[in-house]
């Protein structure tokens, strides 16, 4: 542990949580994905790719969605295809290459990737040869920076020591393990049986293979879960000492996500129980030396994510918090989301649509968003709040040619209540999120969201 690093303490004001907790976006983007529209087409996407190739280039990140899973987890809200037919992934890789070639045709030659993330679904559904083929494909079209983060989501039930060694040989240096909960009753209720010993072995094999960072995804609010059972899960998590932890609040939306209909609502913990589980988890992880990055992310003090909170390099994108500054992001594969310049783009959500578009030689774009100058300004403010906890008015004014106090007079009035409760520091020069206000950063960001007053189909999650 790097003892030279110092991080602010965090207080846990339960009464304020009950008063200010509400529903709201997670701000992996602004505007949020529920605002994307079909007026943004494949031609729109091409225009932004070409603009990137002509402009001074930002760093480039790449996300690839592998949708296949061998079994169904009842809680899952991801875009996935449940199949035991591993032959389907070979066809999918062919179409990924078709999409990649269409994209790079509009980019500057030999772009450099600073980040690559494989998500799903289950990326390790791919065979070892298919994974080698995928990485060879990417290296034909891109270079990787020397310090590139190359990460992959891992299902411990479907990965072996040999698989992890292959991934390491291919350049992967970070793994993210879907753990959720170690309690067998909870695992049975969500149809994901995954013994502690299995995860323990995967962690040991990951470290032996040389992975730089291991993340655990945990979920609170699952069926059969309670304060005592999740405390035992945390005992086991702490024993394995992952470098990062993402502690997600389960959103039960059975009308939107069909697999969740298999979960008995009577088995779900109450709102008060969920709050107590979160607060207990927060206290325990802080006591164990984890740094609270924000929202639902924690990291060891010597992890690059924790260090990024100190040097203002922390950023946020569709995969959550990241150590890299604002990158353009190319998304490949089913339902993937990208961000190029002043735009967002999202691919089609079914394999038939995805394959059909590419068979016609057309990028498989379903929708996206053209950002206005006001959108870009508000995005910068919200991201500053989410990542660096401070907005300096003079810097914004110099960049955008506005008077911050006049332009955002209504928004500043909205967040005055948080200043009065000691959650933020508000002056005529800046907004700063204070230590005990970090739990409420989404609420502060919502004050600057121009779209919240407009109707949406989104079902937002609780802030805490």
CORZIPE-V71280 format. One record per pair of residues at least 24 apart in sequence whose C-alpha atoms are under 10 Angstrom apart, sorted by sequence separation. I is the first residue (numbers start at 0). J is the second residue. D is the distance in whole Angstrom. If there is no record, write none. Layout:
i = {I:I}
j = {J:J}
d = {D:D}
//
This chain:
i = {67:147:148:149:150:151:152:153:154:215:249:295:296:343:344:375:403:404:438:439:66:112:147:148:149:150:151:152:153:176:215:248:294:295:342:343:344:403:404:417:438:65:112:176:214:215:248:294:342:343:373:403:417:65:111:143:213:214:215:216:217:218:219:220:221:222:293:341:342:343:372:416:115:123:174:213:214:215:216:217:218:219:220:221:292:336:341:342:414:415:109:111:112:113:114:122:123:124:212:213:214:215:216:217:218:219:220:221:248:334:335:338:340:341:342:414:65:109:110:111:112:113:114:121:122:123:124:212:213:214:215:216:217:218:219:220:221:247:333:334:336:337:338:340:341:377:413:414:64:109:110:111:112:113:121:122:123:174:211:212:213:214:215:216:217:218:219:220:246:331:332:333:334:336:341:414:63:108:109:110:111:112:113:114:115:116:117:118:119:120:121:122:123:130:134:173:174:189:217:218:331:411:413:414:92:108:109:110:111:112:113:114:115:116:117:118:119:120:121:124:172:188:189:341:342:410:413:414:88:109:110:111:112:113:114:115:116:117:118:119:120:123:124:127:131:135:188:189:246:341:389:392:393:394:410:412:413:112:113:114:115:116:117:118:122:123:127:130:131:134:156:186:187:188:246:340:388:389:390:392:393:394:410:411:88:89:100:104:111:112:113:114:115:116:117:121:123:126:127:130:133:134:156:172:173:174:178:179:180:181:185:186:187:188:199:203:391:392:393:410:411:88:89:92:96:99:103:112:128:131:134:156:172:173:174:175:176:177:178:179:180:185:186:195:199:202:391:392:409:410:87:88:92:95:99:103:127:131:155:156:159:163:167:171:172:173:174:175:176:177:178:179:180:184:185:186:198:202:390:391:392:409:410:80:81:85:86:123:127:130:154:155:158:166:171:172:173:174:175:176:177:178:179:180:184:185:199:200:202:390:391:407:410:79:80:81:84:85:86:89:92:93:96:100:123:160:164:168:170:171:172:173:174:175:176:177:178:179:183:184:185:195:199:222:223:244:389:390:391:407:77:78:79:80:83:85:88:92:95:96:99:156:159:160:163:164:167:168:172:173:174:175:176:177:180:182:195:198:221:222:389:390:77:78:79:82:155:156:159:160:162:163:166:167:179:182:222:223:224:225:226:388:389:390:77:89:123:155:158:160:161:162:163:164:165:167:185:221:222:223:224:225:388:389:92:154:155:160:163:164:166:180:184:185:195:222:223:224:225:387:388:389:75:155:156:159:160:163:164:183:221:222:223:244:387:388:155:159:162:163:164:182:220:221:222:226:230:233:237:243:244:384:388:154:155:160:161:163:181:182:220:221:225:226:229:233:237:240:242:243:244:245:247:248:383:384:385:153:160:180:181:182:220:224:225:226:228:229:236:241:244:245:246:247:383:384:388:71:180:182:219:220:224:226:227:230:234:240:243:245:246:247:388:179:181:182:220:225:226:229:230:233:237:245:246:380:52:56:59:60:61:68:69:70:180:181:225:226:229:233:244:245:246:58:59:60:61:62:63:64:65:66:67:68:69:180:181:220:221:224:226:227:244:245:385:388:49:52:53:54:58:59:60:61:62:63:64:65:66:67:68:179:180:181:219:220:226:230:243:244:245:384:48:49:51:52:53:56:58:59:60:61:62:63:64:65:66:67:68:117:178:181:219:220:226:243:244:385:386:48:49:50:51:52:58:59:60:61:62:63:64:65:66:67:68:69:116:180:181:219:242:243:244:385:45:48:49:50:51:52:58:59:60:61:62:63:64:65:66:67:68:115:121:180:220:241:242:243:384:385:45:48:49:50:64:65:67:116:117:118:219:220:241:242:243:325:384:44:47:48:49:52:64:65:66:67:116:117:178:219:241:242:385:45:46:47:48:63:65:218:240:242:243:381:384:385:45:65:150:242:243:381:384:44:45:150:153:219:242:243:383:150:152:153:242:243:381:382:148:150:152:242:381:148:152:380:381:176:320:321:381:175:179:316:320:378:381:179:315:377:380:381:175:176:177:179:314:315:380:175:189:313:314:378:175:179:189:313:315:377:378:190:314:315:376:377:189:190:311:313:314:377:188:189:313:314:188:189:245:312:313:374:188:245:311:312:374:61:311:373:374:218:310:311:188:217:308:309:216:307:308:216:307:308:185:214:215:60:214:59:214:59:58:68:212:60:65:212:60:61:62:63:69:60:62:68:213:212:211:212:294:211:212:293:292:293:292:293:292:293:73:72:73:74:75:72:73:74:72:73:74:72:73:74:71:72:73:71:72:70:71:72:70:294:295:74:293:294:292:293:294:291:293:294:74:291:293:294:74:293:294:295:294:76:148:75:76:148:74:75:76:148:74:75:76:147:74:76:74:78:74:76:77:73:76:75:76:74:75:76:73:74:75:76:73:74:75:73:74:278:72:73:74:277:71:72:73:74:73:74:72:73:274:273:270:118:116:255:252:114:251:114:250:114:250:251:113:250:249:250:114:248:249:113:115:119:248:112:114:115:116:117:119:248:112:248:112:119:247:118:102:102:102:99:99:98:99:98:99:98:96:95:96:94:95:94:95:92:91:91:17:79:62:78:79:98:62:78:98:101:17:77:78:97:16:95:98:91:94:95:98:101:94:97:98:101:102:13:93:94:96:97:101:13:91:95:98:100:60:91:94:97:98:99:90:94:97:98:13:58:60:61:97:98:12:58:59:60:61:62:63:64:65:66:11:57:58:59:60:61:62:63:64:65:66:57:58:59:60:61:62:63:64:65:66:25:57:58:59:60:61:62:63:64:65:79:80:11:56:57:58:59:60:61:62:63:64:65:78:79:80:11:56:57:63:64:78:9:10:63:64:9:62:63:62:62:9:51:61:8:60:60:48:59:59:9:48:8:9:57:66:7:8:57:66:6:7:56:66:5:6:32:6:54:27:28:29:0:27:28:51:26:27:28:50:51:26:27:48:49:50:26:27:28:47:48:25:27:47:48:26:27:44:46:47:6:25:44:45:47:48:5:44:47:4:47:3:4:47:1:2:3:44:0:1:2:6:43:44:0:1:6:44:0:1:4:5:43:44:0:4:6:6:39:41:5:32:39:40:41:1:4:39:40:41:39:40:35:37:35:36:37:35:36:28:35:32:30:31:32:30:32:29:28:45:44:42:41:42:44:41:43:40:41:42:44:47:40:41:43:44:40:41:43:44:39:40:41:43:44:39:40:41:43:37:38:39:40:37:38:39:40:36:37:38:39:35:36:37:38:39:35:36:37:38:34:35:36:34:35:36:32:33:34:35:32:32:31:30:30:30:29:30:29:30:29:29:30:31:29:30:29:28:29:26:29:28:29:28:26:27:26:27:26:25:19:15:15:15:12:25:26:25:34:24:25:31:34:20:21:23:24:26:30:20:22:23:25:26:29:30:31:34:15:16:19:21:22:24:25:29:30:31:34:15:20:21:23:24:29:30:34:16:20:23:26:33:34:10:11:12:16:19:33:34:9:10:11:12:15:24:33:8:9:10:11:32:33:7:8:9:10:11:12:31:33:7:8:9:10:11:24:6:7:9:10:23:9:24:23:24:25:23:24:25:22:23:24:25:22:23:24:25:21:22:23:24:21:22:23:21:22:23:20:21:22:20:21:19:20:19:16:17:16}
j = {91:171:172:173:174:175:176:177:178:239:273:319:320:367:368:399:427:428:462:463:91:137:172:173:174:175:176:177:178:201:240:273:319:320:367:368:369:428:429:442:463:91:138:202:240:241:274:320:368:369:399:429:443:92:138:170:240:241:242:243:244:245:246:247:248:249:320:368:369:370:399:443:143:151:202:241:242:243:244:245:246:247:248:249:320:364:369:370:442:443:138:140:141:142:143:151:152:153:241:242:243:244:245:246:247:248:249:250:277:363:364:367:369:370:371:443:95:139:140:141:142:143:144:151:152:153:154:242:243:244:245:246:247:248:249:250:251:277:363:364:366:367:368:370:371:407:443:444:95:140:141:142:143:144:152:153:154:205:242:243:244:245:246:247:248:249:250:251:277:362:363:364:365:367:372:445:95:140:141:142:143:144:145:146:147:148:149:150:151:152:153:154:155:162:166:205:206:221:249:250:363:443:445:446:125:141:142:143:144:145:146:147:148:149:150:151:152:153:154:157:205:221:222:374:375:443:446:447:122:143:144:145:146:147:148:149:150:151:152:153:154:157:158:161:165:169:222:223:280:375:423:426:427:428:444:446:447:147:148:149:150:151:152:153:157:158:162:165:166:169:191:221:222:223:281:375:423:424:425:427:428:429:445:446:124:125:136:140:147:148:149:150:151:152:153:157:159:162:163:166:169:170:192:208:209:210:214:215:216:217:221:222:223:224:235:239:427:428:429:446:447:125:126:129:133:136:140:149:165:168:171:193:209:210:211:212:213:214:215:216:217:222:223:232:236:239:428:429:446:447:125:126:130:133:137:141:165:169:193:194:197:201:205:209:210:211:212:213:214:215:216:217:218:222:223:224:236:240:428:429:430:447:448:119:120:124:125:162:166:169:193:194:197:205:210:211:212:213:214:215:216:217:218:219:223:224:238:239:241:429:430:446:449:119:120:121:124:125:126:129:132:133:136:140:163:200:204:208:210:211:212:213:214:215:216:217:218:219:223:224:225:235:239:262:263:284:429:430:431:447:118:119:120:121:124:126:129:133:136:137:140:197:200:201:204:205:208:209:213:214:215:216:217:218:221:223:236:239:262:263:430:431:119:120:121:124:197:198:201:202:204:205:208:209:221:224:264:265:266:267:268:430:431:432:120:132:166:198:201:203:204:205:206:207:208:210:228:264:265:266:267:268:431:432:136:198:199:204:207:208:210:224:228:229:239:266:267:268:269:431:432:433:120:200:201:204:205:208:209:228:266:267:268:289:432:433:201:205:208:209:210:228:266:267:268:272:276:279:283:289:290:430:434:201:202:207:208:210:228:229:267:268:272:273:276:280:284:287:289:290:291:292:294:295:430:431:432:201:208:228:229:230:268:272:273:274:276:277:284:289:292:293:294:295:431:432:436:120:229:231:268:269:273:275:276:279:283:289:292:294:295:296:437:229:231:232:270:275:276:279:280:283:287:295:296:430:103:107:110:111:112:119:120:121:231:232:276:277:280:284:295:296:297:110:111:112:113:114:115:116:117:118:119:120:121:232:233:272:273:276:278:279:296:297:437:440:102:105:106:107:111:112:113:114:115:116:117:118:119:120:121:232:233:234:272:273:279:283:296:297:298:437:102:103:105:106:107:110:112:113:114:115:116:117:118:119:120:121:122:171:232:235:273:274:280:297:298:439:440:103:104:105:106:107:113:114:115:116:117:118:119:120:121:122:123:124:171:235:236:274:297:298:299:440:101:104:105:106:107:108:114:115:116:117:118:119:120:121:122:123:124:171:177:236:276:297:298:299:440:441:102:105:106:107:121:122:124:173:174:175:276:277:298:299:300:382:441:102:105:106:107:110:122:123:124:125:174:175:236:277:299:300:443:104:105:106:107:122:124:277:299:301:302:440:443:444:105:125:210:302:303:441:444:105:106:211:214:280:303:304:444:212:214:215:304:305:443:444:211:213:215:305:444:212:216:444:445:241:385:386:446:241:245:382:386:444:447:246:382:444:447:448:243:244:245:247:382:383:448:244:258:382:383:447:245:249:259:383:385:447:448:261:385:386:447:448:261:262:383:385:386:449:261:262:386:387:262:263:319:386:387:448:263:320:386:387:449:137:387:449:450:295:387:388:266:295:386:387:295:386:387:296:387:388:266:296:297:143:297:143:298:144:144:154:298:147:152:299:148:149:150:151:157:149:151:157:302:302:302:303:385:303:304:385:385:386:386:387:387:388:186:186:187:188:189:187:188:189:188:189:190:189:190:191:189:190:191:190:191:190:191:192:191:437:438:218:437:438:437:438:439:437:439:440:221:438:440:441:222:441:462:463:463:249:321:249:250:322:249:250:251:323:250:251:252:323:251:253:252:256:253:255:256:253:256:256:257:256:257:258:256:257:258:259:257:258:259:258:259:463:258:259:260:463:258:259:260:261:261:262:261:262:463:463:461:318:318:458:458:321:458:322:458:323:459:460:323:460:460:461:326:460:461:326:328:332:461:326:328:329:330:331:333:462:327:463:328:335:463:335:329:330:331:329:330:330:331:331:332:332:331:331:332:331:332:332:333:332:332:333:271:333:317:333:334:353:318:334:354:357:274:334:335:354:274:353:356:350:353:354:357:360:354:357:358:361:362:274:354:355:357:358:362:275:353:357:360:362:323:354:357:360:361:362:354:358:361:362:278:323:325:326:362:363:278:324:325:326:327:328:329:330:331:332:278:324:325:326:327:328:329:330:331:332:333:325:326:327:328:329:330:331:332:333:334:294:326:327:328:329:330:331:332:333:334:348:349:281:326:327:328:329:330:331:332:333:334:335:348:349:350:282:327:328:334:335:349:281:282:335:336:282:335:336:336:337:285:327:337:285:337:338:327:338:339:290:329:290:291:339:348:290:291:340:349:290:291:340:350:290:291:317:292:340:314:315:316:288:315:316:339:315:316:317:339:340:316:317:338:339:340:317:318:319:338:339:317:319:339:340:319:320:337:339:340:300:319:338:339:341:342:300:339:342:300:343:300:301:344:299:300:301:342:299:300:301:305:342:343:300:301:306:344:301:302:305:306:344:345:302:306:308:309:342:344:309:336:343:344:345:306:309:344:345:346:345:346:342:344:343:344:345:344:345:338:345:343:342:343:344:343:345:343:343:362:362:361:361:362:364:362:364:362:363:364:366:369:363:364:366:367:364:365:367:368:364:365:366:368:369:365:366:367:369:364:365:366:367:365:366:367:368:365:366:367:368:365:366:367:368:369:366:367:368:369:366:367:368:367:368:369:366:367:368:369:367:368:368:368:369:370:370:374:374:375:375:376:377:378:377:378:378:378:379:378:381:381:382:382:381:382:382:385:385:385:417:417:420:422:422:440:441:441:450:441:442:448:451:438:439:441:442:444:448:439:441:442:444:445:448:449:450:453:435:436:439:441:442:444:445:449:450:451:454:436:441:442:444:445:450:451:455:438:442:445:448:455:456:433:434:435:439:442:456:457:433:434:435:436:439:448:457:433:434:435:436:457:458:433:434:435:436:437:438:457:459:434:435:436:437:438:451:434:435:437:438:451:438:457:457:458:459:458:459:460:458:459:460:461:459:460:461:462:459:460:461:462:460:461:462:461:462:463:461:462:463:462:463:462:463:463:462:463:463}
d = {10:9:7:6:6:6:6:6:8:10:9:9:8:5:7:10:9:9:8:8:9:10:9:7:9:7:9:7:10:9:9:8:10:10:7:5:9:9:10:9:7:8:10:9:10:6:10:9:5:7:9:9:8:9:10:10:9:6:8:9:7:8:7:9:9:10:8:8:5:8:9:10:9:8:9:5:6:6:6:6:6:6:6:6:8:10:6:6:9:10:10:9:7:9:8:7:8:10:8:5:4:5:5:5:5:5:5:9:8:9:10:9:9:5:9:6:10:9:8:6:6:6:8:9:6:7:9:6:6:5:6:6:6:6:6:8:9:9:9:9:10:9:9:9:8:10:9:9:10:6:5:5:5:5:7:7:7:8:9:7:9:7:8:7:9:6:10:9:8:10:9:10:8:9:9:9:9:8:5:6:5:6:8:9:8:8:8:9:9:9:7:8:10:10:10:9:10:8:10:10:9:10:10:7:9:8:6:8:6:10:7:5:6:6:6:6:7:10:7:7:9:8:7:9:10:9:6:9:10:10:10:10:10:4:5:5:5:5:6:9:9:7:9:9:8:9:6:9:9:7:9:10:10:10:10:9:9:7:6:6:6:6:6:9:10:7:7:9:9:7:9:9:9:7:9:10:9:9:10:8:7:10:9:8:8:8:10:10:9:9:8:8:8:8:9:9:10:9:10:8:10:9:8:9:9:7:10:8:9:9:7:9:9:10:9:9:10:5:8:5:9:6:9:8:8:9:7:10:9:10:10:7:7:5:8:8:7:9:6:6:6:6:9:9:9:7:6:5:9:6:10:9:9:9:8:9:7:7:8:9:10:8:9:9:5:6:7:6:6:6:6:4:7:9:5:10:10:9:9:5:8:9:9:10:9:7:9:8:8:8:9:9:10:10:7:5:5:5:4:5:5:6:5:8:6:6:9:10:8:5:7:10:10:7:7:10:10:8:10:7:8:9:7:8:10:9:8:9:10:9:7:6:6:6:6:7:8:8:10:8:10:8:7:7:10:9:7:5:9:8:10:7:5:10:9:8:8:7:10:9:8:7:9:7:7:8:6:10:9:8:9:7:9:9:9:9:9:9:9:7:6:7:7:7:8:10:7:8:7:10:10:6:9:7:9:8:8:9:8:9:9:8:4:9:7:10:10:6:8:9:9:10:9:9:9:7:9:10:8:5:7:7:6:6:10:9:9:6:9:6:9:9:9:10:10:5:6:6:9:9:5:9:10:9:9:8:8:7:9:10:8:4:7:9:9:8:6:10:10:9:10:6:10:6:7:7:8:10:9:8:10:8:9:9:9:9:9:9:9:8:7:7:7:8:7:7:8:9:9:9:10:10:9:8:10:8:9:9:8:9:8:10:6:9:8:10:10:10:10:10:10:10:9:6:10:7:9:10:7:8:9:8:9:7:9:8:9:10:10:9:5:9:8:10:8:7:8:9:5:9:7:8:8:5:6:10:10:9:8:9:7:8:9:10:9:5:7:9:8:8:8:5:8:9:7:6:8:8:8:9:7:8:7:5:8:6:9:8:9:9:10:10:6:6:9:8:10:7:9:10:7:5:6:6:6:6:6:6:5:5:5:9:9:10:10:5:8:9:7:5:9:9:8:10:9:5:8:9:7:6:5:5:5:5:5:5:4:6:9:10:10:8:7:9:9:6:6:10:9:9:9:9:7:5:6:7:6:6:6:6:5:6:6:8:9:8:9:10:9:9:8:4:9:6:9:9:5:9:8:8:9:9:8:9:7:8:7:6:8:9:7:9:10:9:8:10:6:6:7:7:8:6:6:10:9:5:6:9:10:9:7:9:8:5:10:10:8:9:9:6:8:9:8:9:9:9:10:10:9:7:8:9:9:9:9:10:9:9:8:10:9:8:8:9:8:8:7:8:9:6:10:9:7:10:9:10:10:9:9:8:9:9:9:10:9:9:8:8:10:10:10:10:5:10:10:8:8:10:9:10:9:10:10:9:8:9:7:8:7:9:8:8:9:10:10:9:7:10:10:9:10:10:9:9:10:10:9:9:8:6:8:9:8:7:10:7:8:10:9:9:6:8:9:7:6:9:7:10:9:8:7:9:8:10:8:8:8:10:6:9:10:10:9:10:9:10:7:8:10:9:7:9:9:9:10:10:10:10:9:10:9:10:10:10:10:9:10:10:9:10:10:10:9:10:10:10:10:8:9:9:8:10:10:7:9:8:8:10:10:9:10:9:10:9:9:10:8:6:9:5:9:6:6:10:9:5:8:7:6:9:8:10:8:8:9:10:7:6:9:7:8:9:9:8:8:10:8:8:9:10:8:9:8:10:10:9:9:9:8:10:9:9:8:10:9:10:8:10:9:10:9:9:9:10:6:8:9:9:9:8:9:9:7:8:8:7:7:5:5:9:7:5:9:8:8:9:8:9:6:8:10:7:7:9:10:9:8:9:8:10:10:10:9:8:9:9:8:6:8:8:9:8:10:9:10:10:8:10:9:10:10:10:9:9:10:8:10:10:9:9:9:10:9:10:10:10:7:7:9:8:9:7:10:10:6:8:9:9:8:9:9:9:9:8:10:9:9:7:10:9:9:10:9:10:9:10:10:9:8:9:7:8:7:7:10:8:8:9:10:10:10:9:7:9:10:9:9:10:9:8:7:8:8:9:10:9:10:6:8:9:10:10:9:8:10:8:9:6:9:7:8:8:9:8:8:9:8:5:6:6:6:6:6:7:7:8:5:5:5:5:5:5:5:8:9:8:6:6:6:6:6:6:6:6:10:9:9:9:9:6:9:8:9:8:9:9:8:10:7:9:9:8:9:10:10:6:9:10:9:7:9:9:7:9:8:8:9:9:8:9:9:9:10:10:9:10:10:9:8:10:10:9:9:9:10:7:9:10:9:10:9:10:10:10:10:8:10:10:6:6:7:8:5:7:9:7:8:5:10:10:8:9:7:10:9:7:10:6:6:8:9:8:10:10:7:8:9:10:10:8:10:8:8:7:7:10:10:8:10:10:8:10:8:8:7:9:9:9:8:7:6:10:7:6:9:9:10:9:10:9:8:9:8:9:9:9:9:9:8:10:10:8:8:10:9:9:10:10:10:8:9:10:8:10:9:8:8:10:10:9:9:9:9:9:9:9:9:7:9:8:6:9:9:7:9:10:10:9:5:10:8:6:8:9:10:8:7:8:9:10:8:6:9:9:9:9:5:7:6:7:5:9:8:4:8:6:9:5:7:8:7:6:5:9:9:10:5:6:8:5:9:10:10:8:9:8:9:10:8:10:8:9:7:7:9:8:10:9:10:8:7:5:8:9:9:8:9:9:9:8:9:8:10:8:10:9:10:8:9:10:10:8:7:8:7:10:9:10:9:10:7:9:8:8:8:10:7:10:9:8:9:9:10:10:10:8:10:9:9:10:10:8:10:10:10:10:8:10:8:10:10:7:8:8:7:10:7:9:10:9:7:8:8:7:9:9:7:6:9:9:10:6:10:5:5:9:9:9:9:6:5:8:10:9:9:10:7:8:8:9:8:9:10:10:8:9:9:9:9:10:9:8:9:6:8:9:5:7:9:6:6:9:8:9:5:6:8:8:4:6:5:6:10:7:6:9:6:8:9:6:10:9:9:8}
//
